[in-house]
Amino acid sequence: MEKVTEYFGSMVFDERVMKATLSEKVYKSLKRTIDRGTPLDISVANVVAAAMKDWAIEKGATHYTHWFQPMTGVTAEKHDSFITPAPDGRVIMEFSGKELVKGEPDASSFPSGGLRATFEARGYTAWDPTSYAFIKDGTLYIPTAFCSYTGEALDKKVPLLRSMEALNKQAMRVLKLFGNESVRSVRCSVGPEQEYFLVDREMWKKRKDLIMTGRTLFGAMPPKGQEMEDHYFGSIKSRVAEYMADLDKELWKLGILAKTKHNEVAPAQHELAPIYKTTNIAADHNQLTMEVMKKVAERHGLVCLLHEKPFEGVNGSGKHNNWSISTDTGINLLSPGETPYENAQFLLFLTAVIKAVDDYQDLLRLSVATAGNDHRLGANEAPPAIISIFLGDELTAILEAIEADKPYGGTAKEKMKLGVDVLPQFSKDTTDRNRTSPFAFTGNKFEFRMLGSSNSISCANIHLNAAVAEVLRQFADKLESANDFNKALHELIKKTIKEHKRIIFNGNGYDDAWVKEAEKRGLSNLRTTADCMPKICDKKNVEMLTSHGIFTEAEIYSRCDIMLENYVKSVNIEAQTMVDMARKEIIPAVAKFASDTASAVAVKKSVAKAACKYETKLVTELSELIDAMDEATTELESTISGLKEIGEIIPESEFVRDKMIPAMDKLRAAADKAETITAEDYYPFPAYDKLLFGV
């Protein structure tokens, strides 16, 4: 049996392969580009391209593709073969440095949010050498950035790389004030936990809503859901275990550090968690993980559902974004440390994150906004739409003591002085986890729990990195000009705690009392995508994002348009699918059952002279529900027509929120009620019990 250590990363053009296939000079030049961002000479690129091509062909590849992440929410790829015609009619296999570093896909059909006209088709993909190329399905995949002919970012990778550089720049300024002369860079790392559902493929084929939208638009709850709490961490079914084993192997071949797998809370729901990687690589790996999840599921007669809320009444799926920042020397800047020196540094970075989250609540909320995630946020498996930070009792008490200039818990003999007796011996995980918190400190990192399962992690990390970079810039500006660094540091941390402690909440985020308390504190509660997405265009956000070079002003406005358009289109597709299913499947099926039951009543009354109270009552109830479904379907059809008449994206998104979604809910309520009293043989597609317990 092949060992994991032998095939791990076997399909990746990683450092092992580079060292084996490149000269020392070329390898060092490429490493400088990867580690320091220095330009790559075309002569070096030609050598790397040749080595990459030979390695890929040896592994069975015939094509290459520049793999990128446009604003569609999924990845994109155009495949070109290595073949070049030879004079004698044969072909040779070629791949140049120019082809490696730059591609030219048609950019006209990708979302641009008004950055360019449809007839302006040219766009470019540029190789990201920090993310290793890999082979999948006989093609060499080259991770790339994607921009327009005029240089605007049309993807999620470019702004992510910009945000990482902004964070590095400002963090380095702060570290130098603490005397960290050996540190050359600061990197942010992420470990995204990925939740998903598995359903039987044959059943999936019978559900138009799952095929078209990724979630069930109709469906009554079965007698058992997740009430018994027996699925969470439960024994994994054989069919699922085989899928998970196959998935692990495919991911490991691609160098993806899939580490943990288990059953989640809802029936048919599961989770995969990787080991931390540098953020842009983690983002690439998570996109690839979602693709591989779906492909491997097909081999097992399954379908992997990544929608945030595929089933009403049971938990939806999220993606917990475990985020931390570290130096290239291996120091985690969010680890409390064991010395006063590290304590002071830790507290400064901790308060920087607290201030960043408070100042830019709206950016963090909109970074996870989608039509699918709107169903999940605030439900029992996800944090509320209100941003808050969980620190735990001990760390909160320490910050309170600093704010009040008092010793913490009697452990310090004198009044606390930053850099001397700030923290007690602080061990990791001193407090319980808080699963209701959107942004929880977990020992040496923050867990941003609001991301939906289908989200790209790039969006959340772009805004998180940018917000923290901005606060570190403000801190560095103040501390660099201070006459007494220690005194200025103490006052800065104290002032920051006092001004931003409103964002700290260690209680139950699901409690209705918290909504009222959050409102008193002045925290935002942006419940839907239509509520939060326009906030990216607020003056403070535009100024911050442009000042750090994360986005241009045009790129910001374009992203607002793109994300609202995605929201409107997604819900509109769902609405049209509901109308189609109601008119062609559900109403005819219920009507047939009602008609057959009515015929049976007539026969029984005429032959047996029976009262038929149950059947008569059933026919009456079915008839009322048929009328209710017809009325609700007509109303939904009207909202679909009404949407077409608006023509501007913000009013369209508000119309979807206020009119279309309530009309969809009304139709579903009637149809789900009808399902509960319609004989199973008559109902046109698999019910929840078959989907949730059919694997």
N, C-alpha and C positions, 0 to 999 in steps of 0.2 A: 504493500500500500504506500502510495506516494506521501511523503511527509510534508506538513504545512511549511516547514522551514525551507524546503526545497523548491516549492512552487510559489511561495509568497513573492509578489512583485515580479513574477516571471514575464508578465505582459507590459512591463513599464520600462521606459528608457530612463532609468534612474542613475544615480551616481556610480553604482557598481558597473553598469553597462558603459557609461561614459568613460570610466577609468580603463576599461578593457578595450574600448574601440577607438579612443582618441589619443593623440600624442600628449605628452605632459604639458607642452606649451599651449596647445589648443584647449585642453581640459582646464588649465589654470585661467585662461582668458574667459572661458565660459563660466567658471565658478565666480570670477569677479563680477560678471554681469548678473548672475543669480544673487549673489550675496550683497553687492553694493549698488546694483542698478547702473553700472557703467555701460556705455554703448557697445554693441557687438559688431565688430568689424565684419564686412561681407566675406572676406577670405576665410575667417573663422566659421562664419555661418555656412559656407559652402562645404567645409570639411565635416561640420556637425551634420549637415543635411545628408551627405553621402553615407556617413556612418549610421545615421538613423534609418535611412532607406535600406541599407544592406541588412541591418538587424531586423527590420520589420519584414522584409521579404523572407528572410530565414525563418521567421515565425509564421509564415503563411499569408502575410498581407499582400494585397494586390493594389490597394488604393490608399490615399491619404485624404484627410479632411481637416479643415480649420474648424474646430469645435468652439462655438461661442454661445453667449447667453443674452439674447435680445430681450426686449421688454414684453415678450409674449408670456413670460412665466415658465417657459420650457426652454430647452437648449435647441440649437440649430446646427445643421451640418450640410455641406455640399461635398460630394465625394468625387475625386479625380484619380484616375489610375496613374501608376508610375510609367506606363508604356509610352515610348516615343518611337515613331517610325524610323526604320533603318533603310539605307539605299537599296538593299537587295530584297526588299519586301517583307523582311522580318521586323521585329520590334526589339528595342533595348529598354532597359529599366533605368529611368533617370529621375532625379529629384535635386533641385538646386537650392542654394542658400536663399535666393530670392523667393522661391516658392515656399520655403520654410518660414521666413520672417513676415511675409505679406501675402494675403489672399485678396480676392476681389469678388465677393458675392453680390448678387443683386439686392440692393438695400431698399428698393421701392416698396416692397410688400410687408416690411416690418414696421411696427408702430414707431412713429417719430414724434407724435404729439404736436405736429405743426412745424417741426424744425426744418422740414423740407417738403417740397411738392412731390406728388406721386411720380411725375415724369422725370424727376431727378433720381436716377436709379443707382448711381455709383456709391459703393461703400467699401470699406477696407477692414480686413481682419489682420491683427498684428500679434505675432507669437508672444506668449507670456512664458519666458524661459524659467521662471520660478516655479511653475507647475509642470510636472513631468508629462511628456507625451506617453501614450499608451496604445495598445492594440485591442480592438474589440470587433468581433465579427468580420475578421479579414481586412480591417481598415486601420491605418495608423491615425490616431486622433491627436491633434495638436491643439492644446488649450490656447485660446486667443481672446484678445480684446476686439471690440467691434465699434467702429466709428463711421461717421458720414464722410463724404467727399470734402466737406468744409471743416472737418475736425471735431464735430460735436459727438459726444459719447452717446451711442445708441444701445448700450448694453448695461449690465450690472457689474461687470468686472472692472471697467475703467474707474468708475466712482469709488468702488471698494478699494482699489489700489491707491487712489488718491487719498482716501480717508486714513488708510494705514500709514501713509507717508506723513500726513498731517499730525497724526497721533505720535509718531516716532519723533518728529521735529520738536514738538512742544514738550514731550516727556524728557527728551534729552536735555533741554534747557533746564528743567527742574532738577534732574539728576546731577547735573554739573554743580548746582548750588550746594548739593550735599557732598561734593568732592568725589563723585564717581568718574574719575578720569579714564578708567580702563573700559568703560562701557562704550560700545560703538553704535549700538542700535537698540531700539525697543520694539518688540513685536507683540501683536495681539494674537491670542490663540483661541480656538473655539472647538467645542465638542458638541455637535448637535444630535440630541436623542431623537430618533425618528419613529413615530407611531404610525400604524397602518392596519387596515382590515384585509382579510382574505375571504373570498366567497367562491363558491363553485362556478366554474365558467359556463356550464350548460344552463344554470339558473340565471346567471348574468345576461346571457343572450336573450332571455325572455323578458328582460326589464328594459324598456325603451329609455326610462329615466336614468338608469345606471349607465347605459351606453352613451347617451347624449350629454349628460351633465355630471356623472361621477357620483351622484347621490340619489337616494330614493325620494321622489317628490310625493309619493303616496305610500301609505303603509301603517296599519294599525299594530299596536304593540302585542306581542304574543303573551301567553299566560306567564311565561318566565322571561325576564330580561337579565339584568345584572344584580337583582335584589339580593341574591344569596352570597354575593361577593366571593364566589368560588372559582372564578376564572382567573383572577389576578394572581400571578406567580404560580398558577396551577400546573398540573402535569400537562405537557404539550402533546397534542394528538399526533399520531404516527405520520399522517399525511402532512401536517404542518411542520413536524420535525424534519421530515425529508426535504421539504421546501427550504427550511432554514439552513440545513446543512449544505444544500446545493448553493444557496445564496451566499453563505460564508465563503465557500470555495471560489466562486466567481469574483467576489469582492476582494478576497485575498490575492488572487492572481493579478488584480489591478492595483495592488499596493494600498488598498483601503483597509484601515485598521478597525474592522468590525470586531467588537469586543464582547458585547452583552446582548443576549436575546431572551425574551420571556413573554408570557401571556400578559396582556393588559387587562383593564377592568371589565370592559364590555365583551360579551361573547363575540368570537371571531376577530378580536382585536389583539394586536401584538406590538412589540417594540424592539428596535435594534439601536444600540448605542456604540459609537466609535470612540477610539482614543483621540485626545486632542491633537490638532494640527494648526499650523499657521493659518490665519483666517481665510486668505484667498484660496489656499489649497483645500481647506476644509469645505469651502463653498463649492469648489469644483467637485470634490469627492461626494458631497451630499447630492448634488445634481445627478452625478453618475450613479449613486446608490439608488435613487428613485427610479432611474431608467432600468437598472439591472433588476430591481425588485419586480417590476412589471414583466420584464422579459422572462425571468426565471419562473414566475407564476404560471405563465402560459405552458411551460414544459410540464407542469404538474396538474394541468387541467383546472387551474385556479385563476382568479383575477385579483390583483392587488389594488385596493381602493385607497387613494391618498387624499380624498376629499376630507375637509375638516369635520363634516357632519353628515356622513353617508346614511345614518339611521336616526330617525327621530326617537327620543325616549331613552336612548343609551348614550354613554359617553362618546364624544367625538375625538378626533385625533389632533394632537399638537406636535410641536417640535421644540424641545427645550434647548435654548441657546446658551451653553455654559461658556462664559467669556472671561478671559483673564489677560493681563499684560505682564510681560517678562522682558528682562534684558538679555542680550546675546551672551552674557556671562552666566546665565542660568538663575538669576534672582527673580522670583515672582513678586511683583510690586504690590500685589494684593494679599500677600502672606504677612501676618502680623510680625513674624520674626521673633528672635529670642534676645535681642540686645536693644538698649535704648536708642541707638543710632537707627536701627531698622524700624523701630516703633514709630519714631517721628516721621520717617519717610513714608511708612505705611499709612499713617494717619492723614498725611497730606494727600496721598493718592486716593484714599478712601473718601475723604471729604470732597475731593474733586469729582468723584463719581456721583456722590450724593447731590451736589450742586448741579451737575450736568443733567441728571435725571429730572430734577425739579424744574430747572430752567427750560428743558426741552421735552417735557411730557408729551406735547402734541406730536413732535417728530417721532418719538418712540412708538406712540400709538398708531400713527399713520403708516409707519414702516411695516406693520403686520396686518394692514387693512386689506381685506378681500371680501367678496360676497360670501364665500364659504366660511371665513373666520368670523363673520358677523353672527352666524348661527351659534358659534361655540363660546365666544367670550362672554363671561358672566354666568355661564351654565355651571353645573356642579363639577365638571372635570377641568375647568379652565379658570384662570384669574378673571376678575371683572375688567371692564373697559377702563377703569380708573387706575392710573399708574401710581404705584407706591413701592417703597423699598422695605424689605424685611432684613433686619440686622441681628435679631435675637436679643434677649434680655441683657446679656453681659456686655456686649459691644455697645448697645444703646446706653447702658448705665455709665460706661466709660466716657462716651461723648457728652453725656449730661454732666458728668463731673468736670470735664474740661471746660464746658461752657460756663459752669458756676465757679471755676477756679478752686475746686475742692479736691481733696484726696479721693481716690476711688476705693471704696470698700475698706478703708483703713489699712490698705497694703503699703501706702506711701507714708513715711514718717513726717515729711514736710509737705507744704503746698506743692502741688504737681508742677513740674517744669518739663516742658517738652524736650525730649532728647536725654532725659535723665531717669525719671521715675514714672513714665507715662503709663505703661501697661504692666499688669501682673504677668506671670508666666502664662501665656495665652495658648491653649491647645486648640487644635482644629476641632470643628464640630462640637463646640461647647453648648450648642442649643439644638432644639429639634428643628426639623425642616418645616416650612410653611408652604403647603401646596396651593394655598389660595393667593399667595403673593405673586404679582407679576414680575417682580425683580428682587430676588432673594440672595443675600450673601450666604455662601455655603463653605466658609472656612478659609478659602484662598482664591475664590472666584465669585462671580455673580451669575445666577441662573435666570436668564430672561425667558419667562415661561409663556409669553403671549403669542409666539409664532404659531401659525397654522401648519398642519402637516404637509401641505403642498407648497408652502412658501419657499422661495429662495432665501437662504440665510443672509445673502448679500445685503438686502435692503435694510434689515434690522441692524447689521453691523456697520453699514455705512453711516447711519445716523447716530448710533452709539459711539463709534470712534470719533465722529465729527464733534459731537457734544462734549465729550471728555477732552478732546484736543483744545476746544475753545476755552474751557475752564482752566486747563493747564497753562494756556497762553496768558490768561488773566493772572493766574498765580505767579507765573514766571516774571511778568511785567512788574508786579508789586515787589517780589522778593529780590529781584536783581538790583533794584534801586534802593533797597533798604540799607540803612547804616548799621543796624544791629540785626543780623539774620535771625538768630534764635528768638529774639523778642518779636520780630515781624512775623515769623513762622507761627509762634504761639497765638498772636492776635488774629492772624489770618484764619487759622483752624477754628479758633473760638468763634469768630464772627461768622464763618461759613456755617457752623453747626447751628448757631442761633437763627440765622436767616433762612435755613433750608430744612430744619427738623420737621416741618409739616409733612414732608414726603415720606418720613419714616413711620411705618405702621406694622406692628408685630402681631396684630390680632387676626380675626377671621374675616377675610375679604368677601365671603359670601353673605355675611350678616347685613340685613337691611339697614341696621344702625350705622354701618360703615359708610353707606352711600350718603346719609345725612351728615355724618361727621366729616367726610371728605369735602362735601359742599361747603361746610363751615370753614374748613382749612383753605378753601380756594383752589382745590385740585380740580382738574378738568375731568369730565365724564363724557367722552366722545364715543357714543354707542355704536355708530355705524360708519361704514366707509364714506358715505355721503356727508357725514358730520365732520370727519377728521381730515380727509384728503386735501381739501382746499387750504388747510392750515399751513401746508408746506410753502404757500405763497405769501404768508405773513411777513411783514418787513423784517422782524428780528431773525426769522429763519433764513430768509434770502440773504441778508447781510452776513450771517454767520457762515453759511454754506459756501458763499462766493468768496469770502475773505480767506478761507483756507484752501480754495481751489478745488473743493469737492465737486461742485457743479458750477456752470455758468448760469446766469439768470435765465437765459433761454432754455437751458436744460431742465431747470427747476419747473418752469411753467409747462414744459412739454410733459414732464413726468406726472404732474397733476392731471393733465388731460388724458394721458395714456391710462393711468390707474382708474380714473373715473369712468373712462370708456370701457375698460375691462369689466368693471362693476356693472355698468348698465347692460352691456352685451350679455354677460353671464346670466343675470337675472332674467333678461328678456328671452334668452334661449330656454331657460327653465320654464318660464310662463308659457311659451309656445308649445313646449313638450307636454306640459300639463293639459293644455287644451286638446292637443292631439290624442293623448291617452284617455282623457275623459270622454271625448266625442266618439272615438273609434273602438275603445276597449271597455272602459269601466261602465259607462252608462248603458251601452248595449248589453253587457253581461248581467248587470243588476236587473235591467228591464226584462231580460229573458227569464231570469230566475223568478221575478215577480209574476210574469205571465204564466209560466209553468205552474207556479204555486196557485195562482188564481184559477187556472183550468182544473187543477186537482180539487180545489174547493168546490167548484161547480159540480164536478162529478160526484164528490162525496155527498153534497147536499141533495142532489137529484136521486142518487142510488141508495145511499145509506141514511138519508134524512138526518145527517149529523149536523151539529151546530157549527163545528169548525172554528171555534173561537180563536185558537192560536194562529191558524193559518190566515184567517181574516185580518187579525191584528197585524200579522207579519206583512201581508200584502199592502195594507194601509200604510204601514211605516216605510216599506220599500218605495211605495209610490211617492210619499212625501219627500224622501231622500233623493229620488230621481229628479223630482221637480227642483229641489234645492241645488243639486249638482248642475242641472241645466241652467238655472238662474245664475249660479256662481261662475259657470263657464262663460256665459254670455257677458257677465260683468268683466271677467278677466280678458276676454276678447276685446272688449271696449277699451280697457287700459292699454293693451298692446297697440291698438290703433292710435290712442291718445299720445303715446310716447313718440310716435313717428312725426307728430305735428309740432314738437317743441323745438328741436334744432340746435340747442345750446347745451353743453355738457353738464354744467352745474345744475340748471333747472331739471335736466333729464334725470340726473342722479337723485335729486330730491323727489321727483315724481315717482321714481322706482321705489324709493324708501317709503313714501307716504301713501301711494295709491296701489302700485303693482303688487308689492309684497303682501299687504293686507288682503288683496283680492285672491292671491295664491293661497294664503292661509285659510280663507273662507271655503274655497273649493276643496282643499285637502280635508278640512274638518268634516265636510259632508261625505266625501268619498271614503274616508277612513271609518266613519260610522257605518256606512253601507257595507263595507268589507266585513265588519264584525257580525252582520246578520245574513250575509249571503253565503249560500252553500259553497264549500271549497271547490267542488267540481266545476262550478260556474265561473269562479273568479279567474281573470285572464292571465295572471302572472304569479310567480312564486311569492308567497307571503313572507313576513319577517321571520317566522319560526324556521322556515326552510333555509333562508339566507344566513341567519345568524348561527344556526346549529347544524347546517348541512355539509360542513367540511369534515 
